[in-house]
Amino acid sequence: MRFFGILALSAGLTACATSQTAVPETGADAATLEAYHWQLREVRNDQGQPQAGWTLPPAAAAANAAPPATSRTVVLNFAQNQVSVGRLCNALSAGYSLQGNALHIGPVRGTLMACPDSAAMVLEQQVGQRLPQASQWRIATAPAEAGATPAPILTLVFSDGGQWVLEGKPTDATRYGSAGERMFLEVAPQRVTCSHPLIPNYQCLQVRKIEYDGQGLKTHTGPWENWYGEIQGYTHQPGVRNVLRIQRYPVANPPADAPAFAYVLDMTVESEIVR
């Protein structure tokens, strides 16, 4: 594991306002932090001036696809006293603790994967060095646009007076109102033609359920079945066999022609090109 340097935190820092129009959430706590994915929207110095160099250019487009229009930004996830960093090269994480509005983040650890995107590797070094300097946090609610749910805004204040402003997007558990159920599916390399009640000439995924014991050893493999829906976050590539870890969430009051569960990709456990 790689360890990034830790800088000492200074105490007694007075936080500046996140926004003149944002409404503070006085009851925000660890549960609030864990209920959202926090996307970095703005980095400010100790004078409140925006700082560049904390985003990545859009990812390269696939063949025959339109290029993405937006830059890639850092995303923080808080869960079980751990903060993890998404959308970079390596997997970064650190322990954290709260005491009122005070925040302490421990040393950041990361995997050692070499990435072809050198800008992502530079940015992850910056993030790994910056996070342990966090000293305070607060959450406010941004003004809602017409017809939209107001987004929570997380402000991290650092020991030198700098700030990160992050926008909250509900986690899947928050969206569906439960922690969901973990399951594993093996996805066959090729789709097959199947009879869909609403879509002519539909091509189903072929899947089978897999069960593992507490040591990660496979204990049961079910029969192949047609999969009539989709798996959120998963894009099937013909000729590639995958084993997926999935969270299954019950959907409250689904329409009559809609599934009762939502299936969301958590991670790809195995991947193999099958010729």
C-alpha positions in Angstrom: 0.0 0.0 0.0 1.2 3.5 -0.7 1.1 6.1 2.1 0.8 9.8 1.4 2.4 12.4 3.7 0.4 13.8 6.6 0.5 17.5 7.5 -0.3 18.7 11.0 -3.8 20.2 11.5 -4.2 23.5 13.3 -7.1 24.0 15.7 -9.5 26.9 16.3 -10.1 27.7 12.6 -13.2 29.8 12.1 -15.2 28.6 9.0 -16.3 30.9 6.3 -19.8 30.7 4.9 -20.4 28.1 2.1 -22.8 30.3 0.2 -24.7 33.5 1.0 -27.9 31.7 -0.1 -27.3 28.2 1.3 -29.3 27.2 4.4 -27.2 25.5 7.1 -28.2 22.0 8.1 -27.8 22.2 11.9 -28.7 18.5 12.4 -26.1 17.2 9.9 -24.1 14.2 11.3 -22.2 11.2 10.2 -25.4 9.6 8.8 -25.8 12.7 6.5 -22.3 12.3 5.2 -22.8 8.6 4.5 -26.1 9.3 2.6 -24.5 11.0 -0.3 -21.7 10.8 -2.8 -19.9 14.2 -2.6 -18.7 15.6 -5.9 -16.1 18.3 -5.8 -17.4 21.5 -7.4 -15.0 24.2 -6.3 -11.7 24.6 -4.6 -10.9 27.9 -2.8 -7.8 29.3 -1.2 -7.7 31.0 2.2 -8.9 34.3 0.5 -12.0 32.5 -0.9 -10.6 32.7 -4.5 -11.3 29.7 -6.8 -8.2 27.5 -7.5 -7.7 25.6 -10.7 -6.0 22.2 -11.2 -8.5 20.0 -9.3 -10.3 18.5 -12.2 -9.5 16.2 -15.1 -10.3 16.6 -18.8 -13.2 14.5 -20.1 -12.5 10.8 -20.6 -11.6 9.6 -24.1 -14.7 8.7 -26.1 -15.2 5.1 -27.3 -15.1 4.5 -31.0 -18.0 6.1 -32.9 -19.2 7.8 -29.8 -19.6 11.5 -29.1 -16.9 12.8 -26.7 -18.0 13.6 -23.1 -18.8 17.3 -22.6 -17.8 17.7 -19.0 -14.6 17.4 -17.0 -14.1 14.6 -14.5 -14.1 15.6 -10.8 -13.1 14.1 -7.5 -15.9 12.3 -5.6 -15.7 11.5 -1.8 -17.7 8.7 -0.1 -18.0 8.4 3.6 -19.0 5.1 5.2 -18.2 3.3 8.5 -15.6 5.8 9.5 -13.8 5.6 6.2 -13.6 8.1 3.4 -12.8 6.9 -0.1 -12.0 8.8 -3.2 -13.6 8.0 -6.6 -13.0 8.9 -10.2 -9.2 8.9 -10.1 -6.6 6.3 -11.0 -6.0 4.3 -7.8 -8.4 3.5 -5.0 -7.7 5.9 -2.2 -9.1 5.7 1.4 -8.5 7.0 4.9 -10.1 6.8 8.3 -12.0 9.8 9.6 -13.7 11.0 12.8 -16.0 13.8 13.7 -16.5 15.9 16.9 -19.1 18.5 16.3 -18.0 20.5 13.3 -14.4 19.3 13.8 -13.1 16.8 11.3 -10.0 14.6 11.4 -8.9 12.5 8.4 -6.0 10.1 8.9 -3.3 9.1 6.5 -4.5 8.3 2.9 -3.7 4.9 1.6 -3.9 3.9 -2.1 -3.3 1.0 -4.4 -0.2 1.0 -6.6 -1.8 0.6 -10.1 0.1 2.5 -12.8 -2.4 4.4 -14.9 -1.9 5.7 -18.5 -3.6 8.9 -17.5 -0.7 10.9 -15.9 -3.0 13.8 -15.0 -5.1 11.5 -12.9 -2.0 10.2 -11.1 -0.9 13.8 -10.3 -4.4 14.7 -9.1 -4.6 11.7 -6.8 -1.3 12.7 -5.2 -2.7 16.2 -4.6 -5.9 14.7 -3.1 -4.0 12.3 -0.9 -1.8 15.1 0.5 -4.7 17.5 1.0 -7.4 15.4 2.7 -5.4 14.9 6.0 -5.3 18.7 6.3 -9.1 18.9 6.7 -10.1 20.4 10.1 -13.8 21.4 9.9 -16.9 20.4 7.9 -20.5 21.7 7.5 -23.5 20.9 5.3 -25.9 23.4 3.9 -28.8 23.1 1.4 -28.4 24.8 -1.9 -31.3 26.8 -3.4 -33.5 24.4 -5.4 -34.1 25.0 -9.1 -37.7 24.8 -10.4 -39.0 21.2 -10.1 -35.7 19.9 -8.6 -34.9 18.6 -5.2 -32.4 20.9 -3.4 -28.9 19.4 -3.3 -26.9 19.3 0.0 -23.6 21.2 -0.1 -20.7 19.9 1.9 -17.9 22.4 2.7 -14.5 21.0 4.0 -12.3 23.7 5.6 -8.6 23.0 5.8 -6.0 24.0 8.3 -4.6 26.8 6.1 -8.1 28.3 5.5 -8.7 26.8 2.1 -12.0 25.1 1.3 -13.5 22.4 -0.8 -17.2 22.8 -1.8 -18.8 19.5 -2.8 -22.3 18.7 -4.0 -24.2 15.7 -2.7 -25.8 13.1 -4.9 -27.9 10.4 -3.0 -26.3 7.0 -2.7 -28.3 4.0 -4.0 -29.2 3.1 -0.4 -30.6 6.7 0.1 -32.5 6.6 -3.2 -34.1 3.3 -2.6 -34.6 3.6 1.2 -32.7 0.5 2.3 -29.2 -1.0 2.4 -30.2 -3.5 -0.3 -29.1 -7.1 -0.7 -25.8 -8.3 -2.0 -25.7 -10.9 -4.7 -23.3 -12.2 -7.3 -24.2 -12.8 -11.0 -22.1 -14.4 -13.7 -22.9 -12.9 -17.1 -22.3 -15.0 -20.2 -20.2 -13.5 -23.1 -23.1 -13.2 -25.5 -26.7 -12.0 -25.4 -29.4 -14.3 -26.7 -32.7 -13.6 -28.4 -35.6 -13.9 -25.9 -39.3 -13.2 -25.8 -39.9 -9.8 -24.1 -43.5 -8.9 -23.5 -42.9 -5.3 -24.6 -39.9 -5.2 -26.9 -39.8 -7.2 -30.1 -36.5 -9.0 -31.0 -35.1 -8.3 -27.5 -31.6 -9.5 -26.7 -31.4 -10.8 -23.1 -28.3 -11.2 -21.0 -27.6 -14.7 -19.9 -26.9 -14.9 -16.2 -26.5 -17.3 -13.3 -26.4 -16.8 -9.6 -23.2 -17.6 -7.7 -22.8 -18.0 -4.0 -19.6 -17.7 -1.9 -18.8 -18.7 1.7 -17.2 -16.4 4.3 -13.7 -17.2 2.9 -14.7 -16.2 -0.6 -14.9 -19.8 -1.9 -17.6 -20.6 -4.4 -20.2 -22.8 -2.9 -23.0 -22.9 -5.5 -23.6 -22.0 -9.1 -27.2 -21.8 -10.4 -28.6 -22.5 -13.8 -28.3 -20.1 -16.7 -31.4 -17.8 -17.0 -32.5 -15.0 -19.3 -32.1 -11.5 -17.8 -34.8 -9.3 -19.2 -33.8 -6.0 -17.6 -30.6 -4.1 -17.2 -28.0 -3.7 -14.4 -27.4 -0.1 -13.5 -23.7 0.8 -14.0 -23.0 -2.2 -16.2 -22.3 -2.1 -19.9 -22.0 -5.5 -21.5 -19.2 -6.1 -24.0 -19.9 -9.0 -26.4 -17.4 -11.8 -26.0 -16.6 -10.9 -22.3 -17.7 -13.1 -19.4 -18.0 -11.3 -16.1 -18.8 -12.1 -12.5 -20.5 -9.1 -10.9 -21.2 -8.1 -7.3 -24.6 -6.4 -7.3 -26.8 -4.7 -4.8 -30.5 -5.5 -5.2 -32.9 -2.8 -3.9 -36.7 -3.2 -3.6 -38.5 -0.5 -5.5 -41.3 1.2 -3.7 -44.7 1.2 -5.6 -43.3 0.2 -9.0 -45.6 0.6 -12.1 -47.4 -2.6 -13.2 -45.0 -3.1 -16.1 -41.8 -2.3 -14.2 -39.6 -4.6 -12.1 -40.0 -4.8 -8.3 -36.2 -4.6 -7.8 -33.4 -2.4 -9.0 -30.1 -4.0 -9.6 -27.0 -1.8 -9.3 -23.4 -2.9 -10.1 -21.1 -2.7 -7.1 -18.0 -4.1 -8.6 -16.7 -6.6 -11.2 -15.2 -9.6 -9.5 -14.0 -11.5 -12.6 -13.6 -10.6 -16.2 -12.5 -12.9 -19.1 -12.4 -12.6 -22.8 -14.0 -15.7 -24.3 -13.2 -16.6 -27.9 
